[in-house]
Amino acid sequence: MATLELSNIRKAYGGTPVLDDVSLSVAEREFIAFLGPSGSGKSTLLRIIAGLETLDAGEVRLGGERIDPLPPGRRGVAMVFQHYALYPHMSVRENMAFGLRNARVPREEIEARVAEAARVLEIEAQLDKKPAQMSGGQRQRVAIGRAIVKQPRLFLLDEPLSNLDAALRMRTRVELAQLRQRVDAAFIMVTHDQAEAMTLADRIVVMNDRRIQQVGAPMEIYSRPANTFVARFVGSPAMTLAPAALSDGEGPFARVRLASGAEVETRVPRAGLPAGDGLLLGLRPEMVSVTAPGAGTADAEVMLLERLGERTLVYARLAGGQDVTAEDKGDSPLRTGDRIGLRLDGAAAHLFGPDGAGHHAEAAR
C-alpha cells in the first residue's frame, strides 16, 4: 500500500513554472531521496507535501486521504529543516515538547513521547541542556526528535545534513540510516549530495528542469541512467560522454567509432538504437583502465591526476580532443603529460541517442 501519492503536481511562481506534472508513489516505511541541482523543484515539492506551499494543480494523498486542502498541522507529516530552528532559551526537553503542548496533548503523554524519542536518538543525557551547549550533530538530532514526538506517518527532511562538517555529516548519515529502521514511517529527504542519496535511500527520485528524470534504486540509477542528465549528475566524477558514430555491421550489438578513430564494441542491442548520427558513448571511470601506449583501445595524454589513496583518477585526452576519465591503481606512477593507452570496456558502456535517452548493455547470460 502506498503511504503517499502525488498526482500531476504543477506549481508556478507568477509566469515561471517550478513543477510540471509530477507524479510519484511512496510505499510504507520507504526512504525516498529527492536528488537534483538547485532550482530543480525538489524543495518546492517537499514544501507542497508539507503544506508550506500551495499547488496550482494535482493532488497529494497520504494513506488514501487527500491532504493538499488541509493545513500543515493536520496532514500527519513532520518536517526537519536544513536549519535546526531550535528555541535557544529552551532546554532540549522543552524544544521537543513545544509542539505537543501547543496541540494540548496531555502532559503524561508528552513526557512519554519525549522520553521515547530521546531513547531512539540516544540523547537522554542531553535533555536538560540548552542548544548552545550542544554540537551541530546533537542539535540536528534534537530537531529530528521534535519531529518524532509528533508520531507522523511521513517524515520530510530538507537537506538535514548540509550544515554539518564532512566528518560529522558522515557520522550523522549513519545515525539517520539506523534511525529509519526504528521508526514506523516513510521518509522523504531532499538533497543535492548524491552520496547521501545513494547511502540512505531505497529509491532515488532524480529531478531537473521541473520534472522527474528517473526513479529507481540507487544502483539502478547509477548503472542504467535514463538520460544524459542523470548520467552526468549521478556519479563522481561524472560519466564520460563521447560523440560516437555507429559503425557498419550485421551483429546484434552496436559497434561505434569515436572522433579519435578508436572503435568500441558494445553490448547495446543495435536494433534499439535510433537511426542517424548524434550518438554519445557513455563510460564510467571504472570502465576505462590504463595500459601501455598502443596496447589499449586508444592512446591518450594525461591531463590531470587525482590521487584518492585506494585509486587514482586519470583525466586524459584522446587524439580527437575528447576528454576521458579513467581509473588506475592507488600508487600509480603516472605524471601529467604522460602518453598512455586506455582500454575501454565496451561490454559495460552505454549509448545515448540524439534525444538524450539512454540505451544500455544487455545483461550477460
C-alpha positions in Angstrom: 0.0 0.0 0.0 1.3 3.4 -0.9 1.7 5.9 2.0 2.0 8.9 -0.3 0.5 9.5 -3.7 1.5 12.6 -5.7 -0.7 13.0 -8.8 0.1 15.5 -11.6 1.5 18.2 -9.4 2.0 21.6 -11.0 3.4 24.8 -9.5 4.4 28.2 -10.9 5.5 31.5 -9.3 3.9 34.1 -11.5 4.8 33.1 -15.0 7.7 30.9 -14.0 6.9 27.2 -13.8 8.6 25.3 -11.0 7.0 21.9 -11.2 5.4 20.4 -14.3 3.1 17.4 -14.0 5.0 15.5 -11.2 3.6 12.1 -10.1 5.0 9.7 -7.6 4.0 6.9 -5.2 5.9 6.3 -1.9 5.4 3.0 -0.1 5.0 2.4 3.6 8.3 2.8 5.5 10.1 3.6 2.3 13.0 6.0 2.3 13.0 8.3 -0.8 15.6 10.9 -1.7 14.8 13.8 -4.0 18.1 14.4 -5.7 18.9 17.2 -8.1 20.6 20.6 -8.6 19.5 23.9 -7.2 16.3 25.1 -9.0 15.2 21.6 -10.0 12.0 21.8 -7.9 12.8 19.3 -5.2 12.4 21.6 -2.2 9.2 23.1 -3.6 7.8 19.6 -4.0 8.7 18.8 -0.4 7.1 22.0 0.9 3.9 21.2 -1.1 3.7 17.9 0.6 4.2 19.6 4.0 1.6 22.2 3.3 4.1 25.1 3.3 3.4 25.8 -0.4 0.1 25.6 -2.3 -0.1 23.6 -5.5 -1.6 25.0 -8.7 -2.9 21.6 -9.9 -2.8 18.0 -8.9 -3.4 16.1 -5.6 -1.5 14.9 -2.6 -2.8 11.8 -0.8 -1.5 10.3 2.4 -2.8 6.9 3.4 -5.6 7.3 0.9 -6.7 10.6 2.3 -6.4 13.8 0.2 -4.3 16.2 2.3 -3.5 19.1 0.0 -6.5 21.1 1.1 -5.5 20.6 4.8 -3.4 23.0 6.9 0.1 21.7 7.7 -0.7 20.7 11.3 -3.5 18.3 10.2 -1.6 16.4 7.5 0.2 13.8 9.6 3.6 14.8 8.4 6.6 16.2 10.3 9.4 18.3 8.7 13.0 18.6 9.6 14.6 21.8 8.2 18.1 22.5 7.0 18.5 24.9 9.8 17.7 23.4 13.2 15.3 26.3 14.3 15.6 25.3 17.9 14.5 27.8 20.6 17.7 28.9 22.3 16.1 29.7 25.6 14.5 26.3 26.0 16.1 23.0 27.0 16.2 20.0 24.7 13.2 18.6 26.6 11.2 21.8 26.2 12.1 22.1 22.5 10.9 18.6 21.8 7.7 19.1 23.8 6.8 22.5 22.5 4.6 21.5 19.6 2.8 18.9 21.6 2.0 21.4 24.3 0.5 23.7 21.7 -1.6 20.8 20.5 -2.8 20.3 24.0 -1.5 16.8 24.3 -1.8 15.5 27.9 1.3 16.1 30.0 1.9 12.4 30.8 1.8 11.6 27.1 4.2 14.4 26.2 6.7 13.1 28.8 6.4 9.6 27.4 6.8 10.6 23.8 9.8 12.8 24.6 11.5 10.1 26.6 10.9 7.5 23.8 12.3 9.9 21.1 15.3 10.7 23.3 15.9 6.9 23.7 15.7 6.3 20.0 18.1 9.1 19.2 20.4 8.3 22.2 20.2 11.9 23.6 18.7 11.1 27.1 21.7 12.7 28.7 21.1 15.9 26.7 17.5 16.6 27.7 18.3 19.3 30.2 20.9 21.1 28.1 20.3 24.3 26.0 21.0 24.1 22.2 24.1 26.4 22.7 25.7 23.6 24.9 25.4 21.0 22.1 27.3 20.2 18.9 25.8 20.6 15.5 25.1 16.9 15.2 23.4 16.8 18.6 21.2 19.8 17.6 20.2 18.1 14.4 19.2 15.0 16.4 17.0 17.3 18.6 15.4 18.7 15.5 14.6 15.1 14.4 13.4 14.3 17.8 11.0 17.2 17.7 9.5 15.6 14.6 9.5 12.1 16.0 7.3 13.0 19.0 4.5 14.0 16.6 4.3 10.4 15.6 3.8 11.3 11.9 3.1 8.9 9.0 5.7 10.7 6.9 9.0 12.5 7.7 10.1 15.2 5.4 13.8 16.1 5.6 15.0 19.3 3.9 18.8 18.9 3.4 19.2 17.9 7.1 22.9 17.3 6.9 24.1 20.2 4.8 25.1 22.4 7.8 27.4 19.8 9.3 31.2 19.4 8.6 32.3 16.5 6.5 33.2 14.1 9.3 30.0 14.9 11.3 27.9 14.6 8.2 29.2 11.1 7.6 28.5 10.0 11.2 25.0 11.6 11.2 24.3 9.9 7.9 24.9 6.5 9.5 22.8 7.5 12.5 19.9 8.5 10.2 20.2 5.2 8.4 19.9 3.4 11.7 17.0 5.7 12.9 14.8 4.8 9.9 14.9 1.2 11.0 13.5 2.1 14.4 10.7 4.4 13.2 7.4 3.2 11.7 7.0 5.8 9.0 8.1 6.7 5.5 10.9 9.3 4.9 11.4 11.7 2.0 14.8 13.6 2.0 15.8 16.5 -0.2 19.5 16.6 -1.0 21.9 17.7 -3.7 24.5 15.3 -2.3 24.5 12.1 -4.2 26.5 10.2 -1.5 23.6 10.9 0.9 21.0 9.7 -1.6 23.0 6.6 -2.6 23.6 5.6 1.1 20.2 6.3 2.6 17.5 5.9 0.0 15.6 2.8 -1.0 14.8 4.8 -4.2 16.1 8.0 -5.6 14.0 10.5 -7.5 16.3 12.4 -9.8 14.8 15.9 -10.6 15.8 18.5 -13.1 14.1 21.2 -15.1 10.8 21.0 -13.1 10.3 17.3 -13.8 11.2 13.8 -12.5 14.0 12.5 -14.8 14.2 9.0 -13.3 13.0 7.0 -10.3 14.9 3.8 -9.2 17.0 2.0 -6.7 20.5 3.7 -6.2 22.5 1.2 -8.2 19.8 1.2 -11.0 20.1 5.0 -11.2 23.9 4.6 -11.3 24.2 1.7 -13.7 21.3 2.4 -16.1 20.7 6.2 -16.3 17.6 7.1 -18.1 19.2 10.0 -20.0 22.3 12.2 -20.3 21.4 14.4 -17.4 21.1 11.5 -15.0 24.4 10.0 -16.4 26.2 13.3 -15.8 24.6 14.2 -12.4 24.9 10.8 -10.7 28.4 9.5 -10.2 31.6 11.3 -9.1 33.4 12.0 -11.3 30.7 12.3 -13.9 30.3 9.8 -16.7 32.3 10.5 -19.8 30.0 11.2 -22.8 31.9 10.9 -26.1 30.4 11.7 -29.5 30.3 8.4 -31.5 29.1 7.2 -34.9 27.5 3.8 -35.5 29.9 1.6 -37.5 28.6 -0.7 -40.3 28.0 -4.2 -39.2 25.5 -7.0 -39.0 26.0 -8.2 -35.5 23.3 -7.9 -32.8 25.3 -5.3 -30.8 26.3 -1.8 -31.7 29.9 -1.0 -32.6 30.7 2.7 -32.5 33.6 4.8 -33.7 34.9 7.8 -31.7 36.4 11.0 -33.2 39.9 9.7 -32.5 39.2 6.8 -34.8 39.0 4.2 -32.0 36.2 1.7 -32.3 34.3 0.2 -29.4 32.3 -3.0 -29.4 29.4 -2.5 -27.0 26.7 -4.9 -25.8 23.9 -2.4 -26.5 21.5 -4.0 -28.9 21.8 -2.4 -32.3 18.1 -2.9 -33.1 17.0 -0.5 -30.4 19.1 2.5 -31.4 17.8 5.5 -33.4 19.0 5.8 -37.0 21.4 8.6 -38.0 24.1 10.5 -36.2 24.2 12.0 -32.7 25.1 9.1 -30.5 27.1 9.5 -27.3 29.2 6.7 -25.8 28.9 6.7 -22.0 31.8 5.4 -19.9 32.1 5.4 -16.1 35.7 5.8 -14.8 35.8 2.2 -13.7 35.1 1.2 -17.3 38.3 2.8 -18.5 41.7 1.3 -17.4 45.2 2.5 -18.1 47.7 0.4 -20.1 50.8 1.0 -22.2 50.6 3.2 -25.3 49.4 1.2 -28.2 48.1 -1.7 -26.1 44.6 -0.4 -25.5 41.6 0.8 -27.4 43.0 4.3 -27.8 46.0 6.3 -26.8 45.7 9.5 -24.8 47.7 12.2 -22.9 47.4 12.5 -19.1 46.0 16.0 -18.3 45.4 15.7 -14.6 45.8 13.1 -11.8 43.6 12.9 -8.7 45.1 10.6 -6.1 42.5 9.3 -3.7 44.5 6.7 -1.8 42.9 3.4 -2.9 42.7 4.5 -6.5 43.9 7.3 -8.8 41.6 9.1 -11.2 43.3 9.8 -14.5 41.9 12.7 -16.6 43.2 12.1 -20.1 42.6 13.5 -23.6 42.3 11.4 -26.8 43.8 12.4 -30.1 40.5 13.8 -31.3 40.2 16.1 -28.3 37.8 14.0 -26.3 38.4 14.1 -22.5 38.0 10.7 -20.8 38.2 9.8 -17.1 40.0 6.5 -16.2 41.0 4.7 -13.1 44.5 3.5 -12.2 45.9 1.9 -9.0 46.4 4.0 -5.9 50.2 4.2 -6.3 50.0 4.9 -10.0 53.4 6.1 -11.3 51.8 8.3 -13.9 52.6 12.0 -14.3 50.8 14.9 -16.1 51.8 14.9 -19.8 52.5 11.1 -20.0 51.3 9.2 -23.0 49.2 6.2 -22.1 46.9 3.6 -23.6 43.3 3.4 -22.5 41.4 0.1 -22.5 37.6 0.9 -22.9 35.2 -1.7 -21.5 32.7 -1.7 -24.3 30.7 -4.5 -22.7 29.7 -2.2 -19.9 29.4 1.0 -21.9 26.2 3.0 -22.5 24.9 4.7 -25.6 22.6 7.8 -25.6 20.6 8.9 -28.6 20.1 12.4 -30.0 17.2 12.9 -27.6 19.4 12.1 -24.7 17.6 8.8 -23.9 19.8 6.0 -22.5 20.4 2.6 -24.2 22.1 0.1 -22.0 24.1 -3.1 -22.3 22.2 -6.3 -22.5 23.0 -8.4 -19.4 25.4 -11.2 -20.0 23.9 -14.7 -19.9 
